[in-house]
Amino acid sequence: MKKFTINLIFSLALFLPFSTYAWNQLAHMTIATIAYQHLNASTLTKVNTLVQAFSQEYSDMNSFVAMSYWADQERMTYGVTAYNRWHYYLHGFSTDGTPVLNTIANDSGAKIMSVAENTIKLTSVNQFDRARFMAFAINIAGDMHQPLYTSNLFSSAFPNGTNGGTNYLINYNGASVDLQSFWDSGLGLFNAAPTTQNAAAHAATITALYPPSYFGSKVSDMSAGDWANEGYKDAQQFVYTVAANSTPSAAYIQTGQQMAQQRIALAGYRLANYLNTLLP
């Protein structure tokens, strides 16, 4: 198992018990595909150089799209848990007056995007370290656009929070699943095999439905905190409108799938702008 040490300005002593990472592999690959298609020529050359440097250590991560799920693979395949909190920005809210605990970690996804920025843009830094932080940024940029990775519901039924939806069970296809996993799959949209062909097909469909012009000036918003707050509002206004232990309606699934596509499109466009800015 590959191990490494990253020096940060904050402590990594405590870890929250999250069970999954935002979006499944195919969804992350789709975001990366959209981003890669919107890199400018100069940035594309520099990104490809970093991908090559990364693949010297991780031979199966030999493309920008593959790097999108590296951070998740490190945890799920190799058991690396030191970076669990980097994928979240859990902003708590209550629906019935239950006290809300602060679950936004100091080393949240929004913070890590800033740390990654300071490393990726420095040509004086070792190429592999820059590439490694680019891999984190690709993944976390997607995470910050998944509503359940940016929100935490507190209620009388969940006085300690829903843990980003992992404790909030619903019924789907005859099985009990947690709400976070349901949204990780784009409410079923991304249940196909995680291949580059499927990612490209999803990217083509999504960008046709939601081109950059659909979002206006939002595509230029490079604040990961803003990205997270958008998901937080979506969670309050829609995501948790399906009752716990119930079966989501067809209308809920249809609207949720559209929301997931929009969030994935926006994540791709913003990731491209993020890298175009850092690697001009």
N, C-alpha and C positions, 0 to 999 in steps of 0.2 A: 504494500500500500504506500502510495506517495504521501509524504508528509512535508510540511513547510512551516515556517514561522513568519508572521507578518507583524511588524512593530506598529502599534497604534497608540494614539494618545489617550485611550480609555481602556478600562479593564474589561476582560472577557471572563471574569470569574464565575458568573452565574448564567445559567442557560434555562430558557423556558422549554417546557416539554411539548413542542409542536411536533406533529406526526408527519406532516407532508410539506411540500413546497408549492408555491403558487403556480397555477397552470400545469397541465401535464406536459410530457415531452413534445408531443406534436404541436401543442399550442405555443410553447416556447420557440420551437423551430419556425413556426409561422411568423411570429414576431420578428425573429432574426432575419428571415427571408425578406420581409417587408423593409426592414432597416437597411439591409445590404443593398437592396435595389434602389435606395434613395441616398446612398453615399455619393459624394462628388468624386471626380476622377482622382484628385490628389489624395483625398482621404482614403479612397479604396486601395491605392497602392500601399499606403502606410499600414492600413488595417491588415492587408494580406501579409505584410512583412511580420507583423505581430502574431498572426495566425501561424505562420511558419515557425516562428520561435517557440510558440506554445506546443506545437506538434512534436518538437524535439524531445519534450518530456512526456507528453501525452499523445502517443502516436495515433490513437483513435479520434483525437480532436483536431482533425486536419482541415477544418473549414470553419468559417464564421458561424454558420448555422449549427454545426455540431457543438461549438463552444457554448451555445445557448443553454444546454442542459448539463454542462460539466459540474457546476456547483451542486446541483441536485444529485448527480451521480456520485460525487464524493461522499455524500451522506448516505444515500440509499444503498450503494454498492460497497463502499469501503468503511462506512460507519463513522465518518468524520462529522462530529457534532459541534465543533468549536465555533461554527459560523451560523448556527441556526437562527439567531435573532436578527442577523443581517437582512433577512428576507421579509421582515415585518415592520409595520408602523401601526401598531394596534391602538387606535384612538377609541376609547370607550364611550358608550352612550347607554342611557337607560330608557326603558319604555314605560316604567311604572313607578318611578321615584326611588328605585333601588340605588343605593350609593354606588358610584362609579369609581373603580380603582384606576390608578395610573398604570397602564400597561405599555406605554411607549418607552422602549429601552433606549439607553444612551447610544448603543451601537445598533440603531435601527437602520432600515433600508435607506431612508433619506440621508442619514449621516454617512453611510458607506458610499453612496453615490458621490458625495463630496470628497471623501478620502480617495476614491478611485480616480476622480477627476484630477486631483493633484499629482497622482502617480502616472497616469496614462500620458499626460501632456509633456512630461519632463524627459527629454531625449537623453539626459545625463544618467537616467535610471537604467539599470539592467533591463535588456529587452524582454527577458522572460518575466520579470516582475511586472513590467508594464502590461504584458500580454495576459498575465494572470488576473490583474485587476480589470482588464477589459472583459475577460470572461465573467467575472463577478458582475460587472456593470451590465452586460448583456442580459444576464439572468435577472438581476434585481430590478432593472428598468421594467421588465415584464411584470415582476412581482408587485411593484408599486401601482400597477394598473388593474390588479385583481381585488375587487372590493373587500373580500373576506380576509385579505392580508393587510388591510388598512383600517379594520374596524373590529370592535369587540362589544357584543351586546351583554348588558347586565339587566337582570330582571329578578323577580321573586323566584322564578324557576331556575335561574342561573345567577345566583348571588356572587359567584366568583368569576363570572363572565363565561362566554361560550368558547373561549380559547380560539378565537378566529373562525368560529363555526364548526370546529372539530367535535364539540360536545353537543351540537345541535343536529339531531337526527331527523331525517325525513324518509318517506317511503318512495322508492323509485324502481320500476321494473320488478316489482315483487320482492325487493330487498330493502333492508334498512341501511341507509348510507348517510354519512355526515354531510352537512351543507357545503363545507369547504371543498370536499372532494368532488361534489356535484358541480360546483362552479369551476374547479380545476379543469374539468373536462369540457368547459364551455356549455354546460347543461346537455352534454351528449354530443355536441358538434365535433369534438376532437377525440372520438373513441376509436378512430381508425389507426392503422399501424403508423408509427412515427418514422416515416420515410421522407427523404428530401422531395420526392415526387408529390406526396400528399401535402407536405408543407407548401410547396409551390402552388398547388391547386387551390388550397385554402387562401393563400396570399393573393392570388389572382382574383378570386371571388370577393374577398373582403375589400381589397383596394378598389375594385370596380364599384362596389356598393358605397364605400366610404373613402373617397379620395382625400388628399390633404385639404382641399378647398372646403370639404364638408365641415371641418373643424375650425376653419378660419385661423385666428391668431393663436389658438390653443396649441398648435403644433410647435410654436416657437417658445413655449413655456418650458424652461429647463429646470424649474424647481421641483425636485422630487417630493418635497413637502406638499406642493400644490397637487401633484399627481395623487398622492395619498389622500389628500382631503377630498378630492373628487370621488374616490372610491368610498370614503367614509360617508359621504352624502348619499351615494347610490345605495349603500347598505342600509342606511336609515330609511330611505324613501321607498326602496323596492326589495332588496335582496332578502330581508327578513320578514317580508309580508307573507311568505308561506309559513303556516303554523308548524311548530315542532310536531313530529310524529304523524304528519299528514302527508298526503300525496299531492305534489304540485299540479296545478291545473295546466291544461294545454296552453291557455293564455299566458300563464306565468312562464312556462318554458319558452314559448315563442318570443316574448318580450325579453326574457333573460338571455336568450341566444343572440338577439340583436344587440343587447347591451354588451355582451362578451365580445362580439365581433368589433364593435366600436372601440372598446377598450384596447383590444389587440391591435387594431389599426393605429390608434393614437400612440400606443407604446412603440410600435415600429417606427413611425414618423419621428417621434421625439428622440428615440435612441439614435436614429440617423443624424438628427440635428445636433445631438450631444457629441457625437464623434466628429462630425464635420466641424464643430466649434473647437474641439480639443486638438484635432489633427488637421489644421487648415493647409 
